[in-house]
Amino acid sequence: MEEKILDNIASPKDLKSLSVEELYSLSDEIREKIVATVSDNGGHLASNLGVVELTIALHSIFNTPEDKIVWDVGHQSYAHKILTGRCDRIGTIRREGGLSGFPKRLESEYDAFDTGHSSTSVSAAYGLSCAAELCSEKRYVIAVIGDGALTGGLALEAINSAGRSKQNLIVILNDNKMSISKNVGSMARYLTKIRMGPFYLDTKSKVHKRLDRIPVIGKPTSRFVSRLKNWIRLNFFGHQKNMFEQLGFKYYGPLDGHDISQLRTAMKAAKRSKGPVMLHVRTVKGKGYEFAEKDPKIYHGISAFDIETGEAKSSSKGFSDVFGAFLCKCAATDKKIVAITAAMAMGTGLSEFSKKYKNRFFDVGIAEEHAVTFAAGLAAGNIVPVFAVYSTFLQRSYDQILHDAALQHLHIVLAIDRAGIVGEDGETHQGIFDVAFLNTIPSVTIYSPATFEELESMMYDAIYRTSDVVAVRYPRGSQLYIPEGYKYSGETYTLTGNKKADILIITYGRLFSFASLAAEELRRNNIEVCILKLNRIKPIDPRSVTEAKSFSRCYFFEEGMRIGGIGEGFGLELYQQGYKGKFDLIAIDNYVTQAKVDSALRKTGLDDYSMVQRIMEDYKQE
């Protein structure tokens, strides 16, 4: 078997001795590795395939880890990991105990900053650049940000701030979707080529330095030369300053993001430049894998799939699908219903809605804060907005929920997808914080369904029977075990099992399935339990607390944070009502690392096995 170039890459230093032709061959090998890995483990495919040449160019020109690369979002860092000493472990990515699917400082010195949420890279890189100067350390700091991430306000705030500085910050705009600059013609490309050349950059710098030294007339002459250059560029070439140049960045591009030679030339130019630089790079999402190139949205984040056919190895109807279908059903008869997404229409089940009701569908881009305040404005105009968002991304909108919606008692519906533990994406994506932070806002109502039927019913209540801000939170994937004979009552809580038992399990959401399985196992061990399932978890129905008072031992299992969660509030109300029995709260009190959902639930003591063990240990001690 012919030896692969990748077999001899132990670190980025090994790239510096390779020819451009060898670097292209290496890019093919890396793509093959990424496709094979994601087909087994699931993960982010299209975005990673699109930045292979860019990643190679970066590590061949800059001296990492001394120079720092900050990957925005970070889901496109697979090639980066392969080239930085982790190729032999790439098969463990997103698996328990393996590599993270995102940059992680504790994992490698080459990961300069932990990322996972969008639009953070420029802020972090600017901070790293300023820190280097303050510590008298000479290094380059590079932020790699996608065009989609630029819709996030944080990225624009950082660009505005960094552009006013004199830091040698390099921002690489990975443009794989929308047009940032209109100057795409041959003349624009020619001008960019000239401006990136070492002769032009060195001469320009020398001329301005010498002019600045001339007394009286030097600096005015230097400014006149700059204005003359801009006038010539505008009037002869139609090349007006773009947004980035106006904000203080030197701008090079657009560049072919799959042309390694051009990328390397541009990066060398950026290193020679003084002050902040923007390299505008055009790439193709899914590059090199036909299915991903044709439909990069489907292959953005994907479960394990068959390489030959591109089809997922397993699929089933999930809560997102049920939510999307139900919202379409409501919208068919109610023209006041609108749907909002933050660049996640497919992931949140809104694809069909976006086609059927185009004028009532709003994709605001990666801008969750704006989405909530926009929804509040709609609500103030007597529209019923439904914002579908992953739990982890809703974290960004706390102030808007509180200040712009709840304080005004505006009726907006938050459809919180991926609530609870999500698994392999790890700490940055677990949906375990939404309940705790929403619980601090007085007028917010929260529903938590365990079944598809409950999701539809609770969504109906959220839209038509609840005022102010209302959230319906549901997990990733399909519904789990439903006890025989169980029927949703539509009440704020449900009591099932032996009501005369001494032991009560209290829970909500999908943990009801695990509690039901635990109750059956305990019954086989001659231990009778009852289950109190909270359907509306905020505000807590006082009657549910009264029900719990009749049991001598209460176990509250919560797939969320212990501090500030529903269990903490329930226990307080229980004791305030004079409860004399034992109340045990089992919830999450730390970050949850990557693992399959079942494994993560067991590690946090929230699956049926853990419930049984917890209760039986106490039972034996009595």
VOGU-3710 file (C-alpha; in Angstrom, 3 decimals, decimal comma):
1> meekildnia> 0,000/0,000/0,000  1,310/3,418/-0,981  2,295/5,542/2,001  0,071/8,552/2,555  1,377/12,041/3,163  -0,893/12,283/6,200  0,976/9,389/7,836  4,026/11,626/8,146  2,257/14,706/9,560  2,884/14,744/13,298
11> spkdlkslsv> 2,459/18,500/13,712  1,960/21,630/11,563  5,752/21,992/11,292  5,751/19,018/8,913  3,686/21,008/6,406  6,401/23,577/5,826  8,622/21,202/3,855  5,830/20,062/1,496  5,367/21,354/-2,036  2,072/22,942/-3,095
21> eelyslsdei> 1,284/19,787/-5,100  1,834/17,688/-1,988  -0,406/20,016/0,010  -3,210/19,447/-2,518  -2,744/15,682/-2,218  -2,845/16,082/1,552  -6,159/17,933/1,282  -7,660/14,948/-0,555  -6,436/12,590/2,161  -7,875/14,783/4,912
31> rekivatvsd> -11,261/14,952/3,179  -11,313/11,179/2,897  -10,503/10,927/6,611  -13,232/13,390/7,601  -15,940/11,680/5,518  -15,022/8,267/6,962  -14,985/9,587/10,527  -18,297/11,463/10,351  -19,998/8,531/8,611  -19,220/6,468/11,725
41> ngghlasnlg> -19,584/9,034/14,503  -21,934/11,630/13,114  -20,979/15,273/13,396  -20,485/18,329/11,239  -19,554/17,335/7,714  -20,198/20,065/5,126  -18,506/22,847/7,099  -15,382/20,737/7,710  -15,020/19,682/4,078  -15,212/23,336/3,040
51> vveltialhs> -12,180/24,530/5,010  -9,588/21,832/4,324  -7,333/23,914/2,042  -7,816/26,955/4,264  -6,706/24,955/7,305  -3,662/23,588/5,502  -2,671/27,053/4,322  -3,031/28,493/7,820  -0,844/25,889/9,473  1,768/26,028/6,693
61> ifntpedkiv> 2,188/29,817/6,934  1,725/30,549/10,631  3,719/29,030/13,487  1,135/27,422/15,728  0,760/26,993/18,643  2,824/30,168/19,213  0,537/31,915/16,733  -3,101/31,521/17,746  -6,049/30,454/15,583  -9,572/30,972/16,922
71> wdvghqsyah> -12,246/29,030/15,039  -15,668/30,638/15,185  -18,340/28,129/16,283  -15,580/25,515/16,041  -17,580/22,791/14,344  -15,251/23,160/11,314  -12,084/22,276/13,264  -11,737/18,591/12,275  -8,950/19,239/9,721  -7,257/21,466/12,300
81> kiltgrcdri> -7,316/18,608/14,796  -5,987/16,142/12,232  -3,002/18,399/11,495  -2,178/19,176/15,128  -1,157/15,789/16,438  -4,592/14,256/16,852  -4,936/12,337/13,584  -4,573/8,964/15,297  -7,454/9,860/17,639  -9,793/11,501/15,150
91> gtirreggls> -11,874/8,315/15,114  -12,836/9,061/18,732  -14,247/12,502/17,957  -17,577/13,209/19,691  -17,349/9,889/21,534  -17,234/9,559/25,301  -13,659/10,017/26,468  -12,532/10,959/22,953  -11,837/14,182/21,124  -14,342/16,997/21,375
101> gfpkrlesey> -16,196/18,011/18,231  -15,124/21,588/18,974  -11,848/23,319/19,911  -10,990/22,719/23,538  -8,044/24,295/25,338  -7,689/21,400/27,777  -7,417/19,008/24,829  -4,525/20,629/22,949  -2,198/23,606/23,069  -3,188/24,222/19,439
111> dafdtghsst> -6,760/25,039/20,503  -6,415/28,687/21,468  -9,976/29,250/22,658  -12,998/27,047/23,416  -15,830/27,672/20,984  -19,216/26,128/20,274  -21,584/29,060/19,871  -21,406/31,411/16,929  -19,902/34,887/16,452  -17,350/34,807/19,290
121> svsaayglsc> -14,054/34,442/17,407  -13,219/38,065/16,615  -13,822/39,198/20,206  -11,684/36,379/21,597  -8,924/36,840/19,007  -8,826/40,590/19,606  -8,459/39,873/23,318  -5,633/37,405/22,664  -3,914/39,940/20,427  -4,111/42,689/23,063
131> aaelcsekry> -2,917/40,259/25,729  0,142/39,384/23,641  1,051/43,056/23,327  0,565/43,678/27,046  2,832/40,720/27,811  5,411/41,810/25,205  4,891/38,611/23,235  5,235/38,688/19,463  2,682/36,466/17,788  -0,029/36,521/15,158
141> viavigdgal> -3,642/35,949/16,135  -6,097/34,777/13,508  -9,882/34,558/13,776  -11,681/32,339/11,251  -15,342/33,321/10,996  -18,094/32,256/8,600  -20,368/34,643/6,744  -23,351/33,282/8,672  -21,683/34,151/11,978  -21,417/37,768/10,862
151> tgglaleain> -25,173/38,068/11,378  -24,462/37,753/15,093  -24,201/41,141/16,760  -21,206/40,100/18,859  -19,096/39,631/15,717  -20,002/43,082/14,408  -19,305/44,672/17,785  -15,871/43,047/17,843  -15,030/44,071/14,264  -16,031/47,634/15,076
161> sagrskqnli> -13,832/47,626/18,180  -10,827/45,881/16,622  -10,948/48,070/13,515  -10,306/51,158/15,610  -7,188/49,586/17,093  -3,696/49,156/15,678  -3,496/45,473/16,607  -2,066/43,094/14,026  -5,228/41,026/14,150  -6,039/38,874/11,124
171> vilndnkmsi> -9,673/37,981/10,464  -10,416/35,377/7,819  -13,964/35,616/6,551  -14,961/32,166/5,312  -17,704/33,113/2,872  -19,512/29,973/1,763  -22,969/31,332/1,139  -23,678/35,029/0,773  -21,936/37,744/-1,219  -20,081/40,195/1,012
181> sknvgsmary> -18,401/42,229/-1,702  -19,619/43,177/-5,178  -16,084/43,547/-6,490  -15,739/40,063/-7,929  -14,584/40,927/-11,449  -11,151/40,386/-12,981  -10,015/43,969/-12,207  -10,860/43,515/-8,509  -8,923/40,252/-8,451  -5,986/41,943/-10,203
191> ltkirmgpfy> -5,954/44,818/-7,707  -6,036/42,365/-4,806  -3,110/40,446/-6,316  -1,044/43,633/-6,614  -1,935/44,820/-3,112  -0,905/41,478/-1,588  2,534/41,580/-3,212  5,559/42,197/-0,970  6,906/44,974/-3,262  3,651/46,959/-3,041
201> ldtkskvhkr> 3,323/46,522/0,733  6,966/47,364/1,479  6,993/50,370/-0,853  3,718/51,712/0,531  5,010/51,438/4,090  8,341/53,128/3,270  6,696/56,006/1,369  4,297/56,820/4,206  7,043/56,571/6,855  9,336/58,917/4,933
211> ldripvigkp> 6,543/61,408/4,258  5,571/61,440/7,936  9,145/62,462/8,864  9,094/65,601/6,664  8,316/68,648/8,834  5,112/70,635/8,232  4,125/69,172/4,852  4,883/65,479/5,463  1,735/64,248/7,192  -0,695/66,314/5,070
221> tsrfvsrlkn> 1,040/64,954/1,949  0,727/61,386/3,258  -3,009/61,883/3,824  -3,349/63,426/0,346  -1,658/60,388/-1,247  -4,085/58,050/0,564  -7,097/60,092/-0,549  -5,778/60,247/-4,118  -5,323/56,476/-4,165  -8,901/55,971/-2,960
231> wirlnffghq> -10,213/58,474/-5,548  -8,400/56,673/-8,384  -9,639/53,315/-7,144  -13,239/54,542/-7,056  -13,335/56,536/-10,304  -11,194/54,340/-12,546  -11,953/50,877/-11,178  -15,340/51,379/-9,489  -13,843/49,913/-6,324  -15,330/51,742/-3,357
241> knmfeqlgfk> -14,318/50,949/0,196  -16,418/48,124/1,582  -17,770/47,848/5,117  -14,628/46,256/6,544  -12,328/48,904/5,095  -14,575/51,633/6,438  -14,333/50,017/9,873  -10,533/50,165/9,775  -9,465/46,825/8,283  -7,158/46,304/5,331
251> yygpldghdi> -9,218/44,135/3,015  -7,945/41,462/0,608  -10,319/39,440/-1,490  -12,421/37,756/-2,503  -9,953/34,850/-2,613  -10,470/31,283/-3,792  -10,631/29,320/-0,559  -9,576/26,122/-2,328  -6,510/27,628/-4,029  -3,702/26,890/-1,583
261> sqlrtamkaa> -1,160/29,050/-3,438  -3,447/32,079/-3,428  -4,328/31,550/0,231  -0,666/31,304/1,236  0,168/34,487/-0,684  -2,670/36,339/1,027  -1,627/35,123/4,458  1,958/36,226/3,873  0,615/39,644/2,893  -1,486/39,767/6,051
271> krskgpvmlh> 1,596/39,005/8,135  3,488/41,908/6,542  0,610/44,360/6,979  0,301/46,672/9,942  -2,985/46,877/11,822  -6,106/44,700/11,471  -6,531/42,727/8,241  -9,586/41,058/6,708  -9,026/38,176/4,270  -12,244/37,439/2,411
281> vrtvkgkgye> -12,178/33,781/1,356  -14,770/32,019/-0,790  -15,284/28,306/-0,068  -17,742/25,586/-1,015  -19,509/23,815/1,830  -19,264/20,055/1,472  -16,355/20,338/-0,987  -15,198/16,969/-2,275  -18,202/14,869/-1,212  -20,971/14,991/-3,818
291> faekdpkiyh> -23,943/14,582/-1,489  -22,709/17,300/0,883  -21,942/19,711/-1,958  -25,439/19,303/-3,391  -27,227/19,770/-0,065  -24,910/21,262/2,576  -27,801/22,041/4,922  -28,640/18,364/5,377  -24,965/17,514/5,845  -24,236/20,384/8,213
301> gisafdietg> -24,799/18,317/11,338  -25,606/14,702/10,577  -25,862/11,379/12,352  -23,890/8,348/11,179  -24,479/7,702/7,476  -23,626/5,385/4,575  -20,773/6,879/2,523  -21,913/5,282/-0,736  -25,531/6,467/-0,577  -25,249/9,453/1,765
311> eakssskgfs> -28,269/8,172/3,692  -28,511/8,237/7,482  -28,098/4,821/9,103  -31,073/5,422/11,351  -33,932/7,894/11,366  -37,216/8,275/13,162  -39,819/10,952/13,787  -38,735/13,292/16,516  -40,170/16,070/18,649  -38,918/18,671/16,147
321> dvfgaflckc> -40,968/17,038/13,379  -44,093/16,913/15,518  -43,657/20,546/16,536  -43,228/21,689/12,922  -46,272/19,772/11,676  -48,454/21,045/14,518  -47,429/24,664/13,983  -48,326/24,333/10,291  -51,714/22,960/11,319  -52,345/25,927/13,624
331> aatdkkivai> -51,129/28,445/11,054  -53,548/27,063/8,453  -56,490/28,457/10,418  -54,833/31,300/12,305  -53,156/33,984/10,231  -51,724/35,691/13,315  -49,260/32,859/13,923  -45,729/33,489/12,660  -42,584/31,385/13,027  -39,092/32,684/13,769
341> taamamgtgl> -35,776/30,862/13,511  -32,169/31,900/14,021  -30,686/30,144/10,962  -32,001/26,755/12,135  -35,162/26,150/10,095  -34,320/22,540/9,271  -32,982/21,647/12,721  -36,065/23,001/14,500  -38,613/21,418/12,160  -39,688/24,617/10,403
351> sefskkyknr> -38,772/23,669/6,828  -42,371/22,907/5,849  -43,654/26,063/7,537  -41,112/28,145/5,615  -42,501/26,790/2,325  -46,212/26,973/3,144  -46,262/30,350/4,868  -43,374/32,330/3,399  -44,731/35,721/4,446  -45,125/34,505/8,039
361> ffdvgiaeeh> -41,718/32,862/8,317  -38,716/34,871/9,507  -35,140/33,599/9,496  -33,199/36,311/11,296  -29,812/34,628/10,939  -27,566/33,758/13,849  -29,046/36,478/16,036  -30,994/34,981/18,908  -31,081/38,238/20,864  -32,652/40,023/17,909
371> avtfaaglaa> -35,070/37,122/17,389  -36,575/37,555/20,855  -36,908/41,344/20,693  -38,270/41,049/17,145  -40,831/38,575/18,514  -41,694/41,046/21,263  -42,317/43,714/18,641  -44,586/41,354/16,731  -46,461/40,540/19,926  -46,908/44,246/20,658
381> gnivpvfavy> -48,530/44,451/17,225  -51,072/41,710/18,078  -49,253/38,905/16,260  -48,497/35,530/17,904  -44,775/34,838/17,341  -43,321/31,358/17,889  -39,544/31,364/18,157  -38,110/27,869/17,641  -34,616/27,660/19,089  -32,216/25,139/20,587
391> stflqrsydq> -31,971/25,411/24,360  -28,230/26,061/24,269  -28,642/29,032/21,902  -31,524/30,553/23,865  -28,984/31,263/26,607  -27,900/34,286/24,577  -31,315/35,897/24,851  -31,789/36,129/28,603  -31,809/39,925/28,753  -34,182/40,232/25,797
401> ilhdaalqhl> -36,627/37,715/27,309  -36,570/39,595/30,605  -36,351/43,211/29,488  -38,115/43,315/26,123  -40,806/40,663/26,519  -41,556/39,608/30,103  -41,482/43,064/31,666  -44,051/44,220/29,108  -46,147/41,076/29,578  -45,981/40,353/25,859
411> hivlaidrag> -47,192/37,010/24,589  -44,339/35,274/22,787  -43,935/31,491/22,499  -40,502/29,944/22,905  -40,361/26,480/21,349  -37,228/25,196/23,069  -35,759/22,306/21,099  -32,890/20,066/22,287  -33,891/20,644/25,914  -31,931/18,503/28,346
421> ivgedgethq> -28,847/16,446/27,577  -28,103/16,259/23,848  -25,094/13,950/23,895  -22,071/14,005/21,627  -21,794/17,766/21,060  -20,717/18,098/24,678  -20,608/20,914/27,194  -21,318/23,810/24,844  -24,541/22,295/23,517  -26,242/20,577/26,454
431> gifdvaflnt> -29,699/22,056/27,004  -29,554/21,970/30,785  -29,625/25,668/31,703  -32,850/27,024/30,194  -35,138/26,031/33,069  -32,872/27,600/35,700  -32,543/30,960/33,948  -36,186/31,152/32,842  -37,178/30,227/36,391  -35,779/33,562/37,591
441> ipsvtiyspa> -38,228/35,598/35,487  -41,556/35,994/37,351  -44,095/36,048/34,519  -42,686/33,220/32,377  -44,677/29,974/32,022  -42,886/26,717/31,149  -44,393/23,457/29,856  -42,403/20,237/29,546  -43,967/17,414/27,482  -42,872/13,776/27,602
451> tfeelesmmy> -44,799/12,548/24,558  -45,742/13,765/21,086  -49,374/14,071/22,147  -48,368/16,232/25,094  -46,211/18,444/22,886  -49,154/19,218/20,629  -51,493/19,840/23,549  -49,016/22,045/25,396  -48,197/24,010/22,235  -51,929/24,660/21,844
461> daiyrtsdvv> -52,109/25,865/25,459  -49,023/28,024/24,926  -50,530/29,697/21,876  -54,164/30,048/22,936  -54,480/29,609/26,715  -51,400/31,282/28,135  -50,395/34,924/28,265  -47,032/36,640/28,634  -43,842/34,734/27,746  -44,440/30,997/27,541
471> avryprgsql> -41,929/28,248/26,819  -42,501/24,680/25,690  -39,316/22,659/26,071  -38,774/19,232/24,528  -35,803/16,919/23,975  -33,858/15,906/20,921  -35,037/12,767/19,176  -38,130/10,647/19,575  -40,469/9,977/22,476  -39,406/7,235/24,852
481> yipegykysg> -41,254/4,578/26,843  -44,898/5,334/27,607  -46,489/3,236/30,377  -49,445/1,116/29,337  -52,693/2,940/29,885  -51,079/6,350/30,339  -53,169/9,215/28,966  -52,334/12,894/29,176  -55,023/14,639/31,208  -54,291/18,205/30,139
491> etytltgnkk> -53,811/19,165/33,792  -50,785/20,956/35,191  -49,610/17,699/36,777  -50,350/13,982/36,637  -50,230/11,419/39,452  -49,681/7,798/38,396  -48,975/4,543/40,238  -49,804/3,541/43,791  -51,112/6,642/45,541  -50,946/4,870/48,890
501> adiliitygr> -47,219/4,173/48,609  -44,687/5,816/50,917  -42,353/6,777/48,077  -43,010/9,478/45,488  -40,895/10,124/42,390  -41,321/13,677/41,113  -40,085/14,619/37,648  -40,976/16,165/34,301  -40,269/15,859/30,583  -38,682/12,715/29,198
511> lfsfaslaae> -37,509/11,607/32,661  -41,109/10,513/33,162  -40,292/7,554/30,900  -37,322/6,560/33,041  -39,336/7,082/36,237  -42,040/4,766/34,865  -39,476/2,063/34,061  -37,925/2,511/37,502  -41,345/2,169/39,168  -41,938/-1,124/37,380
521> elrrnnievc> -38,533/-2,472/38,415  -39,064/-1,397/42,023  -42,455/-3,061/42,026  -40,788/-6,316/40,977  -38,647/-5,872/44,084  -41,758/-5,373/46,234  -41,251/-1,611/46,553  -44,311/0,429/45,674  -43,896/3,982/44,355  -46,055/6,710/42,924
531> ilklnrikpi> -45,011/9,201/40,240  -45,854/12,885/40,243  -45,293/14,183/36,714  -45,200/17,950/36,377  -46,603/19,070/33,024  -46,495/22,789/33,648  -43,266/23,146/35,552  -43,477/26,900/36,081  -45,341/28,190/37,926  -45,582/25,104/40,137
541> dprsvteaks> -49,201/24,220/40,841  -49,597/24,436/44,668  -51,939/21,427/44,486  -49,055/19,247/43,290  -47,077/20,224/46,386  -50,038/19,337/48,577  -50,203/15,920/46,862  -46,528/15,314/47,643  -47,041/16,037/51,363  -48,826/12,718/51,841
551> fsrcyffeeg> -45,679/10,702/50,998  -42,964/10,059/53,560  -40,132/10,132/50,969  -39,954/12,290/47,854  -37,298/11,921/45,157  -37,151/14,761/42,630  -35,225/13,829/39,454  -34,452/16,795/37,186  -32,624/16,871/33,829  -31,378/20,361/34,493
561> mriggigegf> -29,372/22,396/36,970  -29,846/21,778/40,661  -29,327/25,432/41,594  -32,256/27,489/40,375  -34,131/24,515/38,959  -37,699/23,368/39,516  -36,716/20,755/42,096  -35,138/23,356/44,349  -38,291/25,492/44,221  -40,574/22,482/44,708
571> glelyqqgyk> -38,638/21,359/47,782  -38,815/24,851/49,278  -42,574/25,049/48,770  -42,978/21,547/50,189  -41,225/22,410/53,436  -43,003/25,758/53,620  -46,241/23,774/53,669  -44,955/21,904/56,738  -43,622/18,718/55,136  -41,867/16,493/57,702
581> gkfdliaidn> -40,635/13,700/55,439  -37,480/13,242/53,355  -36,965/15,243/50,171  -34,067/14,206/47,912  -33,157/16,291/44,858  -31,151/14,570/42,113  -30,167/17,094/39,450  -27,141/18,316/37,520  -24,547/20,439/39,273  -21,745/20,570/36,724
591> yvtqakvdsa> -21,037/20,726/32,985  -21,943/17,544/31,127  -19,217/16,279/28,820  -19,725/14,503/25,501  -21,236/11,033/25,599  -24,256/9,268/24,239  -27,414/10,511/25,924  -28,015/7,211/27,754  -24,508/7,230/29,185  -24,698/10,887/30,208
601> lrktglddys> -28,038/10,321/31,947  -26,585/7,388/33,878  -23,519/9,387/34,900  -25,730/12,160/36,232  -27,966/9,656/38,058  -31,042/10,362/35,962  -31,812/7,119/34,078  -34,116/4,365/35,321  -31,233/2,212/36,600  -29,885/5,106/38,689
611> mvqrimedyk> -33,349/5,892/40,034  -33,808/2,291/41,158  -30,384/2,150/42,790  -30,930/5,436/44,637  -34,279/4,392/46,061  -33,261/0,811/46,904  -30,160/1,963/48,793  -32,306/4,186/50,996  -34,917/1,444/51,356  -32,316/-1,070/52,577
621> qe> -30,946/1,351/55,147  -34,320/1,699/56,838
//
